[in-house]
């Protein structure tokens, strides 16, 4: 890896981390979710110049799944590539039990950015 690639990955990290701080602040202020979890390359530290933000937001809501995504996307107004998953606490618990990807990549390797009450 060249010095230029390392620098661009570091610059990308800084941009993504700044955006994550903005997301967490906005989410805490506007909806106070149960949890915000970061997963993917940023969570594992394997950042590249093309890395994006992968977030799971666990919140109490009656909105259907797609409407939740639209609501959160409008709220956050992402400035960088961002993949969002929005689950109720019950859905997330069930997925963690039943889906290996959720259990391994999000629960085990992910980073809790915010947890209500902590």
Phi and psi restraints in degrees (range 20) as a CNS / XPLOR table:
assign (resid 1 and name C) (resid 2 and name N)
       (resid 2 and name CA) (resid 2 and name C) 1.0 -81.7 20.0 2
assign (resid 2 and name N) (resid 2 and name CA)
       (resid 2 and name C) (resid 3 and name N) 1.0 164.4 20.0 2
assign (resid 2 and name C) (resid 3 and name N)
       (resid 3 and name CA) (resid 3 and name C) 1.0 -61.6 20.0 2
assign (resid 3 and name N) (resid 3 and name CA)
       (resid 3 and name C) (resid 4 and name N) 1.0 -35.4 20.0 2
assign (resid 3 and name C) (resid 4 and name N)
       (resid 4 and name CA) (resid 4 and name C) 1.0 -64.7 20.0 2
assign (resid 4 and name N) (resid 4 and name CA)
       (resid 4 and name C) (resid 5 and name N) 1.0 -43.1 20.0 2
assign (resid 4 and name C) (resid 5 and name N)
       (resid 5 and name CA) (resid 5 and name C) 1.0 -63.2 20.0 2
assign (resid 5 and name N) (resid 5 and name CA)
       (resid 5 and name C) (resid 6 and name N) 1.0 -42.4 20.0 2
assign (resid 5 and name C) (resid 6 and name N)
       (resid 6 and name CA) (resid 6 and name C) 1.0 -61.3 20.0 2
assign (resid 6 and name N) (resid 6 and name CA)
       (resid 6 and name C) (resid 7 and name N) 1.0 -43.7 20.0 2
assign (resid 6 and name C) (resid 7 and name N)
       (resid 7 and name CA) (resid 7 and name C) 1.0 -63.1 20.0 2
assign (resid 7 and name N) (resid 7 and name CA)
       (resid 7 and name C) (resid 8 and name N) 1.0 -44.2 20.0 2
assign (resid 7 and name C) (resid 8 and name N)
       (resid 8 and name CA) (resid 8 and name C) 1.0 -66.7 20.0 2
assign (resid 8 and name N) (resid 8 and name CA)
       (resid 8 and name C) (resid 9 and name N) 1.0 -35.0 20.0 2
assign (resid 8 and name C) (resid 9 and name N)
       (resid 9 and name CA) (resid 9 and name C) 1.0 -66.8 20.0 2
assign (resid 9 and name N) (resid 9 and name CA)
       (resid 9 and name C) (resid 10 and name N) 1.0 -40.3 20.0 2
assign (resid 9 and name C) (resid 10 and name N)
       (resid 10 and name CA) (resid 10 and name C) 1.0 -65.4 20.0 2
assign (resid 10 and name N) (resid 10 and name CA)
       (resid 10 and name C) (resid 11 and name N) 1.0 -42.7 20.0 2
assign (resid 10 and name C) (resid 11 and name N)
       (resid 11 and name CA) (resid 11 and name C) 1.0 -61.8 20.0 2
assign (resid 11 and name N) (resid 11 and name CA)
       (resid 11 and name C) (resid 12 and name N) 1.0 -40.9 20.0 2
assign (resid 11 and name C) (resid 12 and name N)
       (resid 12 and name CA) (resid 12 and name C) 1.0 -62.8 20.0 2
assign (resid 12 and name N) (resid 12 and name CA)
       (resid 12 and name C) (resid 13 and name N) 1.0 -41.8 20.0 2
assign (resid 12 and name C) (resid 13 and name N)
       (resid 13 and name CA) (resid 13 and name C) 1.0 -56.9 20.0 2
assign (resid 13 and name N) (resid 13 and name CA)
       (resid 13 and name C) (resid 14 and name N) 1.0 -46.8 20.0 2
assign (resid 13 and name C) (resid 14 and name N)
       (resid 14 and name CA) (resid 14 and name C) 1.0 -62.2 20.0 2
assign (resid 14 and name N) (resid 14 and name CA)
       (resid 14 and name C) (resid 15 and name N) 1.0 -42.8 20.0 2
assign (resid 14 and name C) (resid 15 and name N)
       (resid 15 and name CA) (resid 15 and name C) 1.0 -62.7 20.0 2
assign (resid 15 and name N) (resid 15 and name CA)
       (resid 15 and name C) (resid 16 and name N) 1.0 -47.1 20.0 2
assign (resid 15 and name C) (resid 16 and name N)
       (resid 16 and name CA) (resid 16 and name C) 1.0 -64.5 20.0 2
assign (resid 16 and name N) (resid 16 and name CA)
       (resid 16 and name C) (resid 17 and name N) 1.0 -42.6 20.0 2
assign (resid 16 and name C) (resid 17 and name N)
       (resid 17 and name CA) (resid 17 and name C) 1.0 -64.8 20.0 2
assign (resid 17 and name N) (resid 17 and name CA)
       (resid 17 and name C) (resid 18 and name N) 1.0 -37.1 20.0 2
assign (resid 17 and name C) (resid 18 and name N)
       (resid 18 and name CA) (resid 18 and name C) 1.0 -63.7 20.0 2
assign (resid 18 and name N) (resid 18 and name CA)
       (resid 18 and name C) (resid 19 and name N) 1.0 -43.2 20.0 2
assign (resid 18 and name C) (resid 19 and name N)
       (resid 19 and name CA) (resid 19 and name C) 1.0 -66.1 20.0 2
assign (resid 19 and name N) (resid 19 and name CA)
       (resid 19 and name C) (resid 20 and name N) 1.0 -38.9 20.0 2
assign (resid 19 and name C) (resid 20 and name N)
       (resid 20 and name CA) (resid 20 and name C) 1.0 -62.5 20.0 2
assign (resid 20 and name N) (resid 20 and name CA)
       (resid 20 and name C) (resid 21 and name N) 1.0 -43.6 20.0 2
assign (resid 20 and name C) (resid 21 and name N)
       (resid 21 and name CA) (resid 21 and name C) 1.0 -58.9 20.0 2
assign (resid 21 and name N) (resid 21 and name CA)
       (resid 21 and name C) (resid 22 and name N) 1.0 -41.4 20.0 2
assign (resid 21 and name C) (resid 22 and name N)
       (resid 22 and name CA) (resid 22 and name C) 1.0 -64.3 20.0 2
assign (resid 22 and name N) (resid 22 and name CA)
       (resid 22 and name C) (resid 23 and name N) 1.0 -43.3 20.0 2
assign (resid 22 and name C) (resid 23 and name N)
       (resid 23 and name CA) (resid 23 and name C) 1.0 -59.6 20.0 2
assign (resid 23 and name N) (resid 23 and name CA)
       (resid 23 and name C) (resid 24 and name N) 1.0 -49.5 20.0 2
assign (resid 23 and name C) (resid 24 and name N)
       (resid 24 and name CA) (resid 24 and name C) 1.0 -62.1 20.0 2
assign (resid 24 and name N) (resid 24 and name CA)
       (resid 24 and name C) (resid 25 and name N) 1.0 -44.3 20.0 2
assign (resid 24 and name C) (resid 25 and name N)
       (resid 25 and name CA) (resid 25 and name C) 1.0 -60.1 20.0 2
assign (resid 25 and name N) (resid 25 and name CA)
       (resid 25 and name C) (resid 26 and name N) 1.0 -46.0 20.0 2
assign (resid 25 and name C) (resid 26 and name N)
       (resid 26 and name CA) (resid 26 and name C) 1.0 -64.0 20.0 2
assign (resid 26 and name N) (resid 26 and name CA)
       (resid 26 and name C) (resid 27 and name N) 1.0 -46.6 20.0 2
assign (resid 26 and name C) (resid 27 and name N)
       (resid 27 and name CA) (resid 27 and name C) 1.0 -63.9 20.0 2
assign (resid 27 and name N) (resid 27 and name CA)
       (resid 27 and name C) (resid 28 and name N) 1.0 -43.5 20.0 2
assign (resid 27 and name C) (resid 28 and name N)
       (resid 28 and name CA) (resid 28 and name C) 1.0 -61.1 20.0 2
assign (resid 28 and name N) (resid 28 and name CA)
       (resid 28 and name C) (resid 29 and name N) 1.0 -44.1 20.0 2
assign (resid 28 and name C) (resid 29 and name N)
       (resid 29 and name CA) (resid 29 and name C) 1.0 -69.4 20.0 2
assign (resid 29 and name N) (resid 29 and name CA)
       (resid 29 and name C) (resid 30 and name N) 1.0 -42.4 20.0 2
assign (resid 29 and name C) (resid 30 and name N)
       (resid 30 and name CA) (resid 30 and name C) 1.0 -89.2 20.0 2
assign (resid 30 and name N) (resid 30 and name CA)
       (resid 30 and name C) (resid 31 and name N) 1.0 -37.1 20.0 2
assign (resid 30 and name C) (resid 31 and name N)
       (resid 31 and name CA) (resid 31 and name C) 1.0 -130.5 20.0 2
assign (resid 31 and name N) (resid 31 and name CA)
       (resid 31 and name C) (resid 32 and name N) 1.0 -10.6 20.0 2
assign (resid 31 and name C) (resid 32 and name N)
       (resid 32 and name CA) (resid 32 and name C) 1.0 41.1 20.0 2
assign (resid 32 and name N) (resid 32 and name CA)
       (resid 32 and name C) (resid 33 and name N) 1.0 69.4 20.0 2
assign (resid 32 and name C) (resid 33 and name N)
       (resid 33 and name CA) (resid 33 and name C) 1.0 -67.3 20.0 2
assign (resid 33 and name N) (resid 33 and name CA)
       (resid 33 and name C) (resid 34 and name N) 1.0 167.3 20.0 2
assign (resid 33 and name C) (resid 34 and name N)
       (resid 34 and name CA) (resid 34 and name C) 1.0 -66.9 20.0 2
assign (resid 34 and name N) (resid 34 and name CA)
       (resid 34 and name C) (resid 35 and name N) 1.0 -45.9 20.0 2
assign (resid 34 and name C) (resid 35 and name N)
       (resid 35 and name CA) (resid 35 and name C) 1.0 -151.1 20.0 2
assign (resid 35 and name N) (resid 35 and name CA)
       (resid 35 and name C) (resid 36 and name N) 1.0 152.6 20.0 2
assign (resid 35 and name C) (resid 36 and name N)
       (resid 36 and name CA) (resid 36 and name C) 1.0 -129.3 20.0 2
assign (resid 36 and name N) (resid 36 and name CA)
       (resid 36 and name C) (resid 37 and name N) 1.0 122.2 20.0 2
assign (resid 36 and name C) (resid 37 and name N)
       (resid 37 and name CA) (resid 37 and name C) 1.0 -121.2 20.0 2
assign (resid 37 and name N) (resid 37 and name CA)
       (resid 37 and name C) (resid 38 and name N) 1.0 137.1 20.0 2
assign (resid 37 and name C) (resid 38 and name N)
       (resid 38 and name CA) (resid 38 and name C) 1.0 -102.2 20.0 2
assign (resid 38 and name N) (resid 38 and name CA)
       (resid 38 and name C) (resid 39 and name N) 1.0 134.1 20.0 2
assign (resid 38 and name C) (resid 39 and name N)
       (resid 39 and name CA) (resid 39 and name C) 1.0 -137.7 20.0 2
assign (resid 39 and name N) (resid 39 and name CA)
       (resid 39 and name C) (resid 40 and name N) 1.0 177.6 20.0 2
assign (resid 39 and name C) (resid 40 and name N)
       (resid 40 and name CA) (resid 40 and name C) 1.0 89.6 20.0 2
assign (resid 40 and name N) (resid 40 and name CA)
       (resid 40 and name C) (resid 41 and name N) 1.0 -161.0 20.0 2
assign (resid 40 and name C) (resid 41 and name N)
       (resid 41 and name CA) (resid 41 and name C) 1.0 -62.2 20.0 2
assign (resid 41 and name N) (resid 41 and name CA)
       (resid 41 and name C) (resid 42 and name N) 1.0 -34.8 20.0 2
assign (resid 41 and name C) (resid 42 and name N)
       (resid 42 and name CA) (resid 42 and name C) 1.0 -68.4 20.0 2
assign (resid 42 and name N) (resid 42 and name CA)
       (resid 42 and name C) (resid 43 and name N) 1.0 -37.2 20.0 2
assign (resid 42 and name C) (resid 43 and name N)
       (resid 43 and name CA) (resid 43 and name C) 1.0 -69.5 20.0 2
assign (resid 43 and name N) (resid 43 and name CA)
       (resid 43 and name C) (resid 44 and name N) 1.0 -34.9 20.0 2
assign (resid 43 and name C) (resid 44 and name N)
       (resid 44 and name CA) (resid 44 and name C) 1.0 -90.0 20.0 2
assign (resid 44 and name N) (resid 44 and name CA)
       (resid 44 and name C) (resid 45 and name N) 1.0 -8.3 20.0 2
assign (resid 44 and name C) (resid 45 and name N)
       (resid 45 and name CA) (resid 45 and name C) 1.0 83.8 20.0 2
assign (resid 45 and name N) (resid 45 and name CA)
       (resid 45 and name C) (resid 46 and name N) 1.0 8.3 20.0 2
assign (resid 45 and name C) (resid 46 and name N)
       (resid 46 and name CA) (resid 46 and name C) 1.0 -96.5 20.0 2
assign (resid 46 and name N) (resid 46 and name CA)
       (resid 46 and name C) (resid 47 and name N) 1.0 64.1 20.0 2
assign (resid 46 and name C) (resid 47 and name N)
       (resid 47 and name CA) (resid 47 and name C) 1.0 -88.3 20.0 2
assign (resid 47 and name N) (resid 47 and name CA)
       (resid 47 and name C) (resid 48 and name N) 1.0 139.7 20.0 2
assign (resid 47 and name C) (resid 48 and name N)
       (resid 48 and name CA) (resid 48 and name C) 1.0 -124.9 20.0 2
assign (resid 48 and name N) (resid 48 and name CA)
       (resid 48 and name C) (resid 49 and name N) 1.0 171.4 20.0 2
assign (resid 48 and name C) (resid 49 and name N)
       (resid 49 and name CA) (resid 49 and name C) 1.0 -64.5 20.0 2
assign (resid 49 and name N) (resid 49 and name CA)
       (resid 49 and name C) (resid 50 and name N) 1.0 -18.8 20.0 2
assign (resid 49 and name C) (resid 50 and name N)
       (resid 50 and name CA) (resid 50 and name C) 1.0 -103.0 20.0 2
assign (resid 50 and name N) (resid 50 and name CA)
       (resid 50 and name C) (resid 51 and name N) 1.0 5.1 20.0 2
assign (resid 50 and name C) (resid 51 and name N)
       (resid 51 and name CA) (resid 51 and name C) 1.0 -59.6 20.0 2
assign (resid 51 and name N) (resid 51 and name CA)
       (resid 51 and name C) (resid 52 and name N) 1.0 149.1 20.0 2
assign (resid 51 and name C) (resid 52 and name N)
       (resid 52 and name CA) (resid 52 and name C) 1.0 -121.5 20.0 2
assign (resid 52 and name N) (resid 52 and name CA)
       (resid 52 and name C) (resid 53 and name N) 1.0 -175.0 20.0 2
assign (resid 52 and name C) (resid 53 and name N)
       (resid 53 and name CA) (resid 53 and name C) 1.0 -102.8 20.0 2
assign (resid 53 and name N) (resid 53 and name CA)
       (resid 53 and name C) (resid 54 and name N) 1.0 128.4 20.0 2
assign (resid 53 and name C) (resid 54 and name N)
       (resid 54 and name CA) (resid 54 and name C) 1.0 -116.7 20.0 2
assign (resid 54 and name N) (resid 54 and name CA)
       (resid 54 and name C) (resid 55 and name N) 1.0 114.7 20.0 2
assign (resid 54 and name C) (resid 55 and name N)
       (resid 55 and name CA) (resid 55 and name C) 1.0 -126.3 20.0 2
assign (resid 55 and name N) (resid 55 and name CA)
       (resid 55 and name C) (resid 56 and name N) 1.0 142.5 20.0 2
assign (resid 55 and name C) (resid 56 and name N)
       (resid 56 and name CA) (resid 56 and name C) 1.0 -113.6 20.0 2
assign (resid 56 and name N) (resid 56 and name CA)
       (resid 56 and name C) (resid 57 and name N) 1.0 129.1 20.0 2
assign (resid 56 and name C) (resid 57 and name N)
       (resid 57 and name CA) (resid 57 and name C) 1.0 -115.1 20.0 2
assign (resid 57 and name N) (resid 57 and name CA)
       (resid 57 and name C) (resid 58 and name N) 1.0 122.7 20.0 2
assign (resid 57 and name C) (resid 58 and name N)
       (resid 58 and name CA) (resid 58 and name C) 1.0 -107.0 20.0 2
assign (resid 58 and name N) (resid 58 and name CA)
       (resid 58 and name C) (resid 59 and name N) 1.0 119.2 20.0 2
assign (resid 58 and name C) (resid 59 and name N)
       (resid 59 and name CA) (resid 59 and name C) 1.0 -148.4 20.0 2
assign (resid 59 and name N) (resid 59 and name CA)
       (resid 59 and name C) (resid 60 and name N) 1.0 153.0 20.0 2
assign (resid 59 and name C) (resid 60 and name N)
       (resid 60 and name CA) (resid 60 and name C) 1.0 -78.5 20.0 2
assign (resid 60 and name N) (resid 60 and name CA)
       (resid 60 and name C) (resid 61 and name N) 1.0 127.7 20.0 2
assign (resid 60 and name C) (resid 61 and name N)
       (resid 61 and name CA) (resid 61 and name C) 1.0 -163.1 20.0 2
assign (resid 61 and name N) (resid 61 and name CA)
       (resid 61 and name C) (resid 62 and name N) 1.0 153.0 20.0 2
assign (resid 61 and name C) (resid 62 and name N)
       (resid 62 and name CA) (resid 62 and name C) 1.0 -104.1 20.0 2
assign (resid 62 and name N) (resid 62 and name CA)
       (resid 62 and name C) (resid 63 and name N) 1.0 -1.8 20.0 2
assign (resid 62 and name C) (resid 63 and name N)
       (resid 63 and name CA) (resid 63 and name C) 1.0 -68.2 20.0 2
assign (resid 63 and name N) (resid 63 and name CA)
       (resid 63 and name C) (resid 64 and name N) 1.0 142.0 20.0 2
assign (resid 63 and name C) (resid 64 and name N)
       (resid 64 and name CA) (resid 64 and name C) 1.0 -61.8 20.0 2
assign (resid 64 and name N) (resid 64 and name CA)
       (resid 64 and name C) (resid 65 and name N) 1.0 158.1 20.0 2
assign (resid 64 and name C) (resid 65 and name N)
       (resid 65 and name CA) (resid 65 and name C) 1.0 -51.1 20.0 2
assign (resid 65 and name N) (resid 65 and name CA)
       (resid 65 and name C) (resid 66 and name N) 1.0 -53.1 20.0 2
assign (resid 65 and name C) (resid 66 and name N)
       (resid 66 and name CA) (resid 66 and name C) 1.0 -63.1 20.0 2
assign (resid 66 and name N) (resid 66 and name CA)
       (resid 66 and name C) (resid 67 and name N) 1.0 -40.1 20.0 2
assign (resid 66 and name C) (resid 67 and name N)
       (resid 67 and name CA) (resid 67 and name C) 1.0 -64.9 20.0 2
assign (resid 67 and name N) (resid 67 and name CA)
       (resid 67 and name C) (resid 68 and name N) 1.0 -34.8 20.0 2
assign (resid 67 and name C) (resid 68 and name N)
       (resid 68 and name CA) (resid 68 and name C) 1.0 -60.1 20.0 2
assign (resid 68 and name N) (resid 68 and name CA)
       (resid 68 and name C) (resid 69 and name N) 1.0 -45.8 20.0 2
assign (resid 68 and name C) (resid 69 and name N)
       (resid 69 and name CA) (resid 69 and name C) 1.0 -60.4 20.0 2
assign (resid 69 and name N) (resid 69 and name CA)
       (resid 69 and name C) (resid 70 and name N) 1.0 -44.9 20.0 2
assign (resid 69 and name C) (resid 70 and name N)
       (resid 70 and name CA) (resid 70 and name C) 1.0 -63.1 20.0 2
assign (resid 70 and name N) (resid 70 and name CA)
       (resid 70 and name C) (resid 71 and name N) 1.0 -42.5 20.0 2
assign (resid 70 and name C) (resid 71 and name N)
       (resid 71 and name CA) (resid 71 and name C) 1.0 -59.4 20.0 2
assign (resid 71 and name N) (resid 71 and name CA)
       (resid 71 and name C) (resid 72 and name N) 1.0 -49.4 20.0 2
assign (resid 71 and name C) (resid 72 and name N)
       (resid 72 and name CA) (resid 72 and name C) 1.0 -67.0 20.0 2
assign (resid 72 and name N) (resid 72 and name CA)
       (resid 72 and name C) (resid 73 and name N) 1.0 -41.0 20.0 2
assign (resid 72 and name C) (resid 73 and name N)
       (resid 73 and name CA) (resid 73 and name C) 1.0 -62.7 20.0 2
assign (resid 73 and name N) (resid 73 and name CA)
       (resid 73 and name C) (resid 74 and name N) 1.0 -41.7 20.0 2
assign (resid 73 and name C) (resid 74 and name N)
       (resid 74 and name CA) (resid 74 and name C) 1.0 -65.8 20.0 2
assign (resid 74 and name N) (resid 74 and name CA)
       (resid 74 and name C) (resid 75 and name N) 1.0 -37.9 20.0 2
assign (resid 74 and name C) (resid 75 and name N)
       (resid 75 and name CA) (resid 75 and name C) 1.0 -65.7 20.0 2
assign (resid 75 and name N) (resid 75 and name CA)
       (resid 75 and name C) (resid 76 and name N) 1.0 -46.2 20.0 2
assign (resid 75 and name C) (resid 76 and name N)
       (resid 76 and name CA) (resid 76 and name C) 1.0 -81.9 20.0 2
assign (resid 76 and name N) (resid 76 and name CA)
       (resid 76 and name C) (resid 77 and name N) 1.0 -30.8 20.0 2
assign (resid 76 and name C) (resid 77 and name N)
       (resid 77 and name CA) (resid 77 and name C) 1.0 47.1 20.0 2
assign (resid 77 and name N) (resid 77 and name CA)
       (resid 77 and name C) (resid 78 and name N) 1.0 64.0 20.0 2
assign (resid 77 and name C) (resid 78 and name N)
       (resid 78 and name CA) (resid 78 and name C) 1.0 -56.5 20.0 2
assign (resid 78 and name N) (resid 78 and name CA)
       (resid 78 and name C) (resid 79 and name N) 1.0 138.8 20.0 2
assign (resid 78 and name C) (resid 79 and name N)
       (resid 79 and name CA) (resid 79 and name C) 1.0 -101.3 20.0 2
assign (resid 79 and name N) (resid 79 and name CA)
       (resid 79 and name C) (resid 80 and name N) 1.0 -6.3 20.0 2
assign (resid 79 and name C) (resid 80 and name N)
       (resid 80 and name CA) (resid 80 and name C) 1.0 -134.3 20.0 2
assign (resid 80 and name N) (resid 80 and name CA)
       (resid 80 and name C) (resid 81 and name N) 1.0 167.3 20.0 2
assign (resid 80 and name C) (resid 81 and name N)
       (resid 81 and name CA) (resid 81 and name C) 1.0 -58.4 20.0 2
assign (resid 81 and name N) (resid 81 and name CA)
       (resid 81 and name C) (resid 82 and name N) 1.0 125.2 20.0 2
assign (resid 81 and name C) (resid 82 and name N)
       (resid 82 and name CA) (resid 82 and name C) 1.0 -140.6 20.0 2
assign (resid 82 and name N) (resid 82 and name CA)
       (resid 82 and name C) (resid 83 and name N) 1.0 128.4 20.0 2
assign (resid 82 and name C) (resid 83 and name N)
       (resid 83 and name CA) (resid 83 and name C) 1.0 -105.1 20.0 2
assign (resid 83 and name N) (resid 83 and name CA)
       (resid 83 and name C) (resid 84 and name N) 1.0 123.9 20.0 2
assign (resid 83 and name C) (resid 84 and name N)
       (resid 84 and name CA) (resid 84 and name C) 1.0 -117.1 20.0 2
assign (resid 84 and name N) (resid 84 and name CA)
       (resid 84 and name C) (resid 85 and name N) 1.0 139.5 20.0 2
assign (resid 84 and name C) (resid 85 and name N)
       (resid 85 and name CA) (resid 85 and name C) 1.0 -127.2 20.0 2
assign (resid 85 and name N) (resid 85 and name CA)
       (resid 85 and name C) (resid 86 and name N) 1.0 130.7 20.0 2
assign (resid 85 and name C) (resid 86 and name N)
       (resid 86 and name CA) (resid 86 and name C) 1.0 -125.9 20.0 2
assign (resid 86 and name N) (resid 86 and name CA)
       (resid 86 and name C) (resid 87 and name N) 1.0 117.0 20.0 2
assign (resid 86 and name C) (resid 87 and name N)
       (resid 87 and name CA) (resid 87 and name C) 1.0 -125.3 20.0 2
assign (resid 87 and name N) (resid 87 and name CA)
       (resid 87 and name C) (resid 88 and name N) 1.0 155.1 20.0 2
assign (resid 87 and name C) (resid 88 and name N)
       (resid 88 and name CA) (resid 88 and name C) 1.0 -77.3 20.0 2
assign (resid 88 and name N) (resid 88 and name CA)
       (resid 88 and name C) (resid 89 and name N) 1.0 162.3 20.0 2
assign (resid 88 and name C) (resid 89 and name N)
       (resid 89 and name CA) (resid 89 and name C) 1.0 -56.5 20.0 2
assign (resid 89 and name N) (resid 89 and name CA)
       (resid 89 and name C) (resid 90 and name N) 1.0 -40.2 20.0 2
assign (resid 89 and name C) (resid 90 and name N)
       (resid 90 and name CA) (resid 90 and name C) 1.0 -66.6 20.0 2
assign (resid 90 and name N) (resid 90 and name CA)
       (resid 90 and name C) (resid 91 and name N) 1.0 -42.5 20.0 2
assign (resid 90 and name C) (resid 91 and name N)
       (resid 91 and name CA) (resid 91 and name C) 1.0 -62.5 20.0 2
assign (resid 91 and name N) (resid 91 and name CA)
       (resid 91 and name C) (resid 92 and name N) 1.0 -43.8 20.0 2
assign (resid 91 and name C) (resid 92 and name N)
       (resid 92 and name CA) (resid 92 and name C) 1.0 -65.6 20.0 2
assign (resid 92 and name N) (resid 92 and name CA)
       (resid 92 and name C) (resid 93 and name N) 1.0 -41.8 20.0 2
assign (resid 92 and name C) (resid 93 and name N)
       (resid 93 and name CA) (resid 93 and name C) 1.0 -59.5 20.0 2
assign (resid 93 and name N) (resid 93 and name CA)
       (resid 93 and name C) (resid 94 and name N) 1.0 -45.0 20.0 2
assign (resid 93 and name C) (resid 94 and name N)
       (resid 94 and name CA) (resid 94 and name C) 1.0 -63.9 20.0 2
assign (resid 94 and name N) (resid 94 and name CA)
       (resid 94 and name C) (resid 95 and name N) 1.0 -45.0 20.0 2
assign (resid 94 and name C) (resid 95 and name N)
       (resid 95 and name CA) (resid 95 and name C) 1.0 -62.1 20.0 2
assign (resid 95 and name N) (resid 95 and name CA)
       (resid 95 and name C) (resid 96 and name N) 1.0 -40.0 20.0 2
assign (resid 95 and name C) (resid 96 and name N)
       (resid 96 and name CA) (resid 96 and name C) 1.0 -63.0 20.0 2
assign (resid 96 and name N) (resid 96 and name CA)
       (resid 96 and name C) (resid 97 and name N) 1.0 -33.2 20.0 2
assign (resid 96 and name C) (resid 97 and name N)
       (resid 97 and name CA) (resid 97 and name C) 1.0 -76.3 20.0 2
assign (resid 97 and name N) (resid 97 and name CA)
       (resid 97 and name C) (resid 98 and name N) 1.0 -39.2 20.0 2
assign (resid 97 and name C) (resid 98 and name N)
       (resid 98 and name CA) (resid 98 and name C) 1.0 -99.8 20.0 2
assign (resid 98 and name N) (resid 98 and name CA)
       (resid 98 and name C) (resid 99 and name N) 1.0 -23.0 20.0 2
assign (resid 98 and name C) (resid 99 and name N)
       (resid 99 and name CA) (resid 99 and name C) 1.0 -112.0 20.0 2
assign (resid 99 and name N) (resid 99 and name CA)
       (resid 99 and name C) (resid 100 and name N) 1.0 115.5 20.0 2
assign (resid 99 and name C) (resid 100 and name N)
       (resid 100 and name CA) (resid 100 and name C) 1.0 -55.9 20.0 2
assign (resid 100 and name N) (resid 100 and name CA)
       (resid 100 and name C) (resid 101 and name N) 1.0 -39.3 20.0 2
assign (resid 100 and name C) (resid 101 and name N)
       (resid 101 and name CA) (resid 101 and name C) 1.0 -59.1 20.0 2
assign (resid 101 and name N) (resid 101 and name CA)
       (resid 101 and name C) (resid 102 and name N) 1.0 -47.5 20.0 2
assign (resid 101 and name C) (resid 102 and name N)
       (resid 102 and name CA) (resid 102 and name C) 1.0 -62.7 20.0 2
assign (resid 102 and name N) (resid 102 and name CA)
       (resid 102 and name C) (resid 103 and name N) 1.0 -46.8 20.0 2
assign (resid 102 and name C) (resid 103 and name N)
       (resid 103 and name CA) (resid 103 and name C) 1.0 -62.9 20.0 2
assign (resid 103 and name N) (resid 103 and name CA)
       (resid 103 and name C) (resid 104 and name N) 1.0 -45.2 20.0 2
assign (resid 103 and name C) (resid 104 and name N)
       (resid 104 and name CA) (resid 104 and name C) 1.0 -83.8 20.0 2
assign (resid 104 and name N) (resid 104 and name CA)
       (resid 104 and name C) (resid 105 and name N) 1.0 -46.3 20.0 2
assign (resid 104 and name C) (resid 105 and name N)
       (resid 105 and name CA) (resid 105 and name C) 1.0 -86.8 20.0 2
assign (resid 105 and name N) (resid 105 and name CA)
       (resid 105 and name C) (resid 106 and name N) 1.0 -32.7 20.0 2
assign (resid 105 and name C) (resid 106 and name N)
       (resid 106 and name CA) (resid 106 and name C) 1.0 -98.8 20.0 2
assign (resid 106 and name N) (resid 106 and name CA)
       (resid 106 and name C) (resid 107 and name N) 1.0 -53.1 20.0 2
assign (resid 106 and name C) (resid 107 and name N)
       (resid 107 and name CA) (resid 107 and name C) 1.0 -71.6 20.0 2
assign (resid 107 and name N) (resid 107 and name CA)
       (resid 107 and name C) (resid 108 and name N) 1.0 -48.6 20.0 2
assign (resid 107 and name C) (resid 108 and name N)
       (resid 108 and name CA) (resid 108 and name C) 1.0 -78.7 20.0 2
assign (resid 108 and name N) (resid 108 and name CA)
       (resid 108 and name C) (resid 109 and name N) 1.0 -46.4 20.0 2
assign (resid 108 and name C) (resid 109 and name N)
       (resid 109 and name CA) (resid 109 and name C) 1.0 -96.7 20.0 2
assign (resid 109 and name N) (resid 109 and name CA)
       (resid 109 and name C) (resid 110 and name N) 1.0 -14.6 20.0 2
assign (resid 109 and name C) (resid 110 and name N)
       (resid 110 and name CA) (resid 110 and name C) 1.0 -73.4 20.0 2
assign (resid 110 and name N) (resid 110 and name CA)
       (resid 110 and name C) (resid 111 and name N) 1.0 170.0 20.0 2
assign (resid 110 and name C) (resid 111 and name N)
       (resid 111 and name CA) (resid 111 and name C) 1.0 -120.2 20.0 2
assign (resid 111 and name N) (resid 111 and name CA)
       (resid 111 and name C) (resid 112 and name N) 1.0 127.1 20.0 2
assign (resid 111 and name C) (resid 112 and name N)
       (resid 112 and name CA) (resid 112 and name C) 1.0 -78.4 20.0 2
assign (resid 112 and name N) (resid 112 and name CA)
       (resid 112 and name C) (resid 113 and name N) 1.0 115.1 20.0 2
assign (resid 112 and name C) (resid 113 and name N)
       (resid 113 and name CA) (resid 113 and name C) 1.0 -88.0 20.0 2
assign (resid 113 and name N) (resid 113 and name CA)
       (resid 113 and name C) (resid 114 and name N) 1.0 -29.0 20.0 2
assign (resid 113 and name C) (resid 114 and name N)
       (resid 114 and name CA) (resid 114 and name C) 1.0 -156.3 20.0 2
assign (resid 114 and name N) (resid 114 and name CA)
       (resid 114 and name C) (resid 115 and name N) 1.0 139.7 20.0 2
assign (resid 114 and name C) (resid 115 and name N)
       (resid 115 and name CA) (resid 115 and name C) 1.0 -142.3 20.0 2
assign (resid 115 and name N) (resid 115 and name CA)
       (resid 115 and name C) (resid 116 and name N) 1.0 121.3 20.0 2
assign (resid 115 and name C) (resid 116 and name N)
       (resid 116 and name CA) (resid 116 and name C) 1.0 -55.3 20.0 2
assign (resid 116 and name N) (resid 116 and name CA)
       (resid 116 and name C) (resid 117 and name N) 1.0 136.1 20.0 2
assign (resid 116 and name C) (resid 117 and name N)
       (resid 117 and name CA) (resid 117 and name C) 1.0 86.2 20.0 2
assign (resid 117 and name N) (resid 117 and name CA)
       (resid 117 and name C) (resid 118 and name N) 1.0 -0.1 20.0 2
